[in-house]
């Protein structure tokens, strides 16, 4: 049973742990075209990240997802996976990745103990892929997805951010791609995180609108599938593939939030949509190797977790970018 409980009775059992703020893509909804990355001294070492994982699991966290930026741009990320994978009480270790390096690293990650993958894929059009990512190559991601399938991960899910006028004409293509490869997919409403010239309210597309597009071809029924995250899943009658919707705007899920994030700078973020945070790096570096001091700081932070975020598609409240936040 989790020892982490906020002021509203929600148990925190899920940690999203950022490995790096760096990425080999520059996706338009995630960061600036010319971002300023953290210095080596500013980011947590693998040993510090592993100690944070240990503290959280001892407090009852059952699921850790490694995020970025792009976690696989950090050298020897498999070493961190191996350290975390051995933590007692941890039931699931997963990663969110853009897939660009999976063709090479998928077998080693699986062998190190990584169980599940979320792979970002917003388009199947090569030219459009380069526009959205600003420099990515679609064929590398497809090769990475196929390598992950071959490596035998317990679950692989694609994440797609759908933007009106950008890629909403590909919703059904993405569903068919997943049907052909037996992959789950989650469609995500754009998060209003970071101040970017690229973002326009007019490009927002709700989960209900995406679902309507899908149901023109594939009628959906609500599934009882739960993964511990915010997605609501649906099924098709003729396929085992699950289709999820993550809807921070249109269907607020704050009342059942079981998650916190730790950035690679060591900031414990109690909510994606608020600036409430605690500096765990200061604890780590003033009390090296002291898990108890770290656990005390985490416990003391729980009352800071707000009741809900206040996302508004017409206004940006959070100026940190998603690559600095952790997905």
C-alpha positions as CSV (number, residue, x, y, z in Angstrom):
1,X,0.0,0.0,0.0
2,X,1.3,3.4,-0.9
3,X,2.5,5.7,1.8
4,X,2.1,8.6,-0.5
5,X,-1.3,10.3,-0.2
6,X,-2.2,13.8,-1.1
7,X,-4.6,16.2,0.7
8,X,-7.5,14.9,-1.4
9,X,-7.1,11.2,-0.6
10,X,-5.4,10.3,-3.9
11,X,-2.6,7.7,-3.6
12,X,0.5,8.3,-5.6
13,X,1.7,5.0,-7.1
14,X,3.2,6.2,-10.4
15,X,6.4,8.2,-11.0
16,X,7.5,9.7,-14.3
17,X,11.2,10.1,-14.0
18,X,13.0,12.3,-16.6
19,X,16.4,11.1,-17.8
20,X,17.4,14.1,-19.9
21,X,16.0,17.3,-21.3
22,X,17.8,16.7,-24.6
23,X,16.3,15.2,-27.7
24,X,17.3,14.5,-31.3
25,X,13.9,15.9,-32.5
26,X,12.5,19.4,-32.1
27,X,8.8,18.6,-32.2
28,X,6.6,21.8,-32.6
29,X,4.4,21.0,-29.6
30,X,7.3,20.1,-27.3
31,X,10.1,22.6,-27.6
32,X,11.6,25.6,-29.3
33,X,13.4,25.1,-32.6
34,X,16.7,26.2,-31.0
35,X,16.4,25.2,-27.3
36,X,18.9,25.9,-24.5
37,X,19.7,22.6,-22.8
38,X,20.9,22.1,-19.2
39,X,24.6,21.7,-18.5
40,X,26.0,18.4,-17.2
41,X,26.3,19.7,-13.7
42,X,22.7,20.7,-13.6
43,X,21.3,17.2,-14.4
44,X,21.0,14.3,-12.0
45,X,23.5,11.4,-12.4
46,X,22.3,7.9,-13.0
47,X,23.1,7.1,-9.4
48,X,21.0,10.0,-8.2
49,X,18.1,9.0,-10.5
50,X,18.3,5.4,-9.2
51,X,18.2,6.6,-5.6
52,X,15.1,8.6,-6.3
53,X,13.5,5.5,-7.8
54,X,14.5,3.6,-4.7
55,X,13.0,6.2,-2.4
56,X,9.7,6.3,-4.3
57,X,9.3,2.5,-4.4
58,X,10.0,2.2,-0.7
59,X,7.1,4.7,-0.3
60,X,4.8,2.5,-2.3
61,X,5.3,3.6,-5.9
62,X,4.6,0.5,-8.2
63,X,5.2,2.0,-11.6
64,X,8.1,4.1,-13.0
65,X,8.1,5.5,-16.5
66,X,11.4,6.9,-17.9
67,X,10.9,10.0,-19.9
68,X,12.9,12.9,-21.5
69,X,13.4,14.8,-23.7
70,X,14.4,11.6,-25.4
71,X,15.8,9.2,-22.8
72,X,17.8,7.2,-25.3
73,X,20.1,10.1,-26.3
74,X,21.7,9.7,-22.9
75,X,24.6,7.3,-23.1
76,X,24.2,4.0,-21.3
77,X,20.6,4.5,-20.5
78,X,20.3,0.7,-20.3
79,X,22.5,0.9,-17.1
80,X,19.8,3.0,-15.4
81,X,17.1,0.6,-16.6
82,X,19.0,-2.3,-15.1
83,X,19.4,-0.5,-11.7
84,X,15.7,0.4,-11.5
85,X,14.5,-2.9,-12.8
86,X,15.9,-4.6,-9.6
87,X,14.0,-2.4,-7.2
88,X,11.8,-4.5,-4.8
89,X,8.2,-3.6,-5.1
90,X,8.4,-2.1,-8.6
91,X,5.8,-3.9,-10.7
92,X,6.3,-2.0,-14.0
93,X,9.2,-0.2,-15.6
94,X,8.4,1.5,-18.9
95,X,9.8,4.3,-21.1
96,X,8.4,7.0,-23.4
97,X,10.6,7.4,-26.5
98,X,10.5,8.9,-30.0
99,X,11.7,5.5,-31.3
100,X,14.6,6.9,-33.4
101,X,17.2,4.8,-31.5
102,X,15.2,1.7,-30.8
103,X,16.4,-0.2,-33.9
104,X,19.8,-0.5,-32.1
105,X,18.8,-0.4,-28.5
106,X,15.5,-2.3,-28.2
107,X,17.0,-5.8,-27.4
108,X,19.4,-4.4,-24.7
109,X,16.6,-2.4,-23.1
110,X,14.4,-5.5,-22.9
111,X,17.2,-7.6,-21.5
112,X,17.9,-4.9,-18.9
113,X,14.4,-5.2,-17.5
114,X,12.3,-2.6,-19.4
115,X,8.8,-4.1,-19.8
116,X,6.8,-1.6,-21.8
117,X,7.3,1.2,-24.4
118,X,5.3,4.2,-25.4
119,X,6.5,5.4,-28.8
120,X,5.6,8.9,-30.1
121,X,4.3,8.8,-33.7
122,X,2.1,11.7,-35.1
123,X,2.2,11.0,-38.8
124,X,3.0,8.3,-41.4
125,X,3.9,10.9,-44.0
126,X,7.7,11.3,-44.3
127,X,7.6,15.0,-45.4
128,X,5.1,15.9,-42.7
129,X,7.1,13.9,-40.1
130,X,10.1,16.1,-40.8
131,X,7.9,19.2,-40.5
132,X,6.4,18.2,-37.1
133,X,9.7,17.0,-35.6
134,X,11.7,19.6,-37.5
135,X,14.5,17.1,-38.3
136,X,13.3,13.5,-37.7
137,X,13.3,10.6,-40.1
138,X,10.1,8.5,-40.2
139,X,11.9,5.4,-41.5
140,X,14.1,5.3,-38.4
141,X,11.1,5.4,-36.1
142,X,9.3,2.7,-38.1
143,X,12.4,0.5,-38.0
144,X,12.5,1.1,-34.2
145,X,8.9,0.1,-33.7
146,X,9.5,-3.1,-35.6
147,X,12.7,-3.8,-33.6
148,X,10.8,-3.3,-30.4
149,X,8.1,-5.8,-31.6
150,X,10.8,-8.3,-32.4
151,X,12.5,-7.8,-28.9
152,X,9.3,-9.0,-27.2
153,X,8.2,-6.1,-25.0
154,X,5.1,-6.9,-22.9
155,X,3.3,-3.9,-24.4
156,X,4.0,-1.3,-27.0
157,X,1.7,1.7,-27.4
158,X,2.0,4.6,-29.9
159,X,1.2,8.1,-28.7
160,X,-0.1,10.6,-31.3
161,X,-0.8,14.3,-30.7
162,X,-3.4,15.3,-33.3
163,X,-3.5,18.9,-34.4
164,X,-6.3,20.4,-36.6
165,X,-5.0,21.2,-40.0
166,X,-1.7,19.4,-39.4
167,X,-2.3,15.7,-39.1
168,X,-6.0,15.2,-38.4
169,X,-6.4,13.7,-41.8
170,X,-4.2,10.8,-40.7
171,X,-6.2,9.5,-37.7
172,X,-7.5,6.5,-39.5
173,X,-4.1,5.8,-41.2
174,X,-2.6,5.6,-37.7
175,X,-5.3,3.3,-36.5
176,X,-4.8,1.0,-39.5
177,X,-1.0,1.1,-38.9
178,X,-1.6,-0.2,-35.3
179,X,-4.1,-2.8,-36.5
180,X,-1.5,-4.2,-38.9
181,X,1.2,-4.4,-36.3
182,X,-1.0,-5.3,-33.3
183,X,-0.1,-2.1,-31.4
184,X,-2.2,0.0,-29.0
185,X,-2.5,3.7,-29.6
186,X,-3.4,6.7,-27.5
187,X,-4.5,10.0,-29.1
188,X,-3.5,13.0,-27.0
189,X,-4.9,16.5,-26.8
190,X,-2.1,19.0,-27.1
191,X,-0.8,20.2,-23.7
192,X,-0.5,24.0,-23.2
193,X,3.0,23.7,-21.9
194,X,5.7,26.2,-23.0
195,X,5.4,29.5,-24.8
196,X,5.8,28.9,-28.5
197,X,4.9,30.9,-31.6
198,X,3.8,27.5,-33.2
199,X,0.9,27.1,-30.8
200,X,-2.5,28.3,-31.9
201,X,-5.8,27.7,-30.2
202,X,-7.4,27.1,-33.6
203,X,-5.3,23.9,-34.1
204,X,-6.7,22.2,-31.0
205,X,-8.6,19.0,-31.7
206,X,-10.6,17.4,-28.9
207,X,-10.6,13.7,-28.1
208,X,-14.3,13.5,-28.9
209,X,-13.6,14.9,-32.4
210,X,-10.8,12.3,-32.9
211,X,-13.1,9.5,-31.7
212,X,-15.8,10.6,-34.2
213,X,-13.3,10.4,-37.0
214,X,-12.4,6.8,-36.0
215,X,-16.0,5.7,-35.6
216,X,-16.8,6.6,-39.2
217,X,-14.9,3.4,-40.0
218,X,-14.6,1.5,-36.7
219,X,-17.3,1.6,-34.1
220,X,-15.8,1.8,-30.6
221,X,-16.9,0.3,-27.3
222,X,-15.5,1.3,-23.9
223,X,-12.9,-1.1,-22.6
224,X,-12.2,-2.0,-19.0
225,X,-8.4,-1.9,-19.8
226,X,-6.5,0.3,-17.3
227,X,-2.8,1.0,-17.3
228,X,-2.4,3.2,-14.3
229,X,-2.2,6.3,-16.6
230,X,-4.7,8.9,-17.7
231,X,-5.9,7.2,-20.9
232,X,-9.5,5.9,-21.4
233,X,-9.4,2.9,-23.7
234,X,-11.9,1.7,-26.3
235,X,-12.0,-1.5,-28.5
236,X,-13.0,-2.4,-32.0
237,X,-15.1,-5.5,-32.6
238,X,-12.6,-7.1,-35.1
239,X,-9.2,-6.3,-33.5
240,X,-7.4,-6.8,-30.2
241,X,-5.9,-3.3,-30.5
242,X,-7.0,-0.8,-27.9
243,X,-7.5,2.9,-28.7
244,X,-6.9,5.3,-25.9
245,X,-7.7,9.0,-25.5
246,X,-5.8,11.4,-23.1
247,X,-8.0,14.5,-22.7
248,X,-6.6,17.1,-20.3
249,X,-8.9,19.7,-21.8
250,X,-12.1,18.0,-22.6
251,X,-12.3,15.3,-20.0
252,X,-10.4,16.3,-17.0
253,X,-8.9,13.3,-15.1
254,X,-7.4,15.1,-12.1
255,X,-9.8,13.5,-9.6
256,X,-8.0,10.2,-10.0
257,X,-4.5,11.4,-10.6
258,X,-2.0,9.0,-9.1
259,X,1.2,10.5,-10.7
260,X,4.1,12.8,-9.9
261,X,7.1,13.7,-12.0
262,X,10.7,14.3,-11.3
263,X,12.6,16.4,-13.8
264,X,16.2,15.6,-14.7
265,X,17.1,18.7,-12.6
266,X,15.6,17.0,-9.6
267,X,12.5,19.1,-9.3
268,X,9.6,17.0,-7.9
269,X,6.5,18.3,-9.9
270,X,3.3,17.5,-8.1
271,X,1.2,18.4,-11.2
272,X,1.9,18.8,-14.9
273,X,-0.3,21.9,-15.1
274,X,1.0,23.8,-12.0
275,X,4.4,25.1,-10.9
276,X,4.3,23.5,-7.4
277,X,7.6,21.7,-7.0
278,X,10.3,20.7,-4.5
279,X,14.0,20.6,-5.1
280,X,15.1,17.0,-4.6
281,X,18.6,17.6,-6.1
282,X,19.4,19.8,-3.1
283,X,18.5,17.0,-0.8
284,X,20.5,14.5,-2.8
285,X,23.6,16.6,-2.9
286,X,23.5,17.8,0.7
287,X,22.8,14.2,2.0
288,X,24.5,11.9,-0.5
289,X,23.1,8.4,-0.5
290,X,20.6,9.2,2.3
291,X,17.4,7.6,1.2
292,X,15.6,8.5,4.4
293,X,16.2,12.2,3.9
294,X,14.9,11.9,0.4
295,X,11.8,10.1,1.5
296,X,11.1,12.7,4.2
297,X,11.2,15.4,1.5
298,X,8.9,13.5,-0.8
299,X,6.4,12.9,2.0
300,X,6.5,16.5,3.0
301,X,5.8,17.6,-0.6
302,X,2.5,15.7,-0.9
303,X,0.3,18.5,0.5
304,X,1.5,20.7,-2.4
305,X,-0.2,18.5,-5.0
306,X,-3.2,20.6,-6.2
307,X,-6.7,19.4,-6.7
308,X,-6.5,20.0,-10.4
309,X,-4.7,21.7,-13.3
310,X,-6.3,24.7,-14.9
311,X,-5.5,24.1,-18.6
312,X,-7.2,26.5,-21.0
313,X,-6.7,26.1,-24.7
314,X,-6.8,29.9,-25.0
315,X,-4.0,30.7,-22.5
316,X,-0.6,29.3,-21.7
317,X,0.1,29.2,-17.9
318,X,3.2,27.0,-17.8
319,X,6.3,28.4,-19.5
320,X,8.6,25.4,-19.1
321,X,8.7,23.2,-22.1
322,X,7.6,19.5,-22.2
323,X,11.2,18.4,-22.9
324,X,12.2,20.1,-19.6
325,X,9.1,18.7,-17.8
326,X,9.3,15.1,-18.6
327,X,6.5,13.4,-20.6
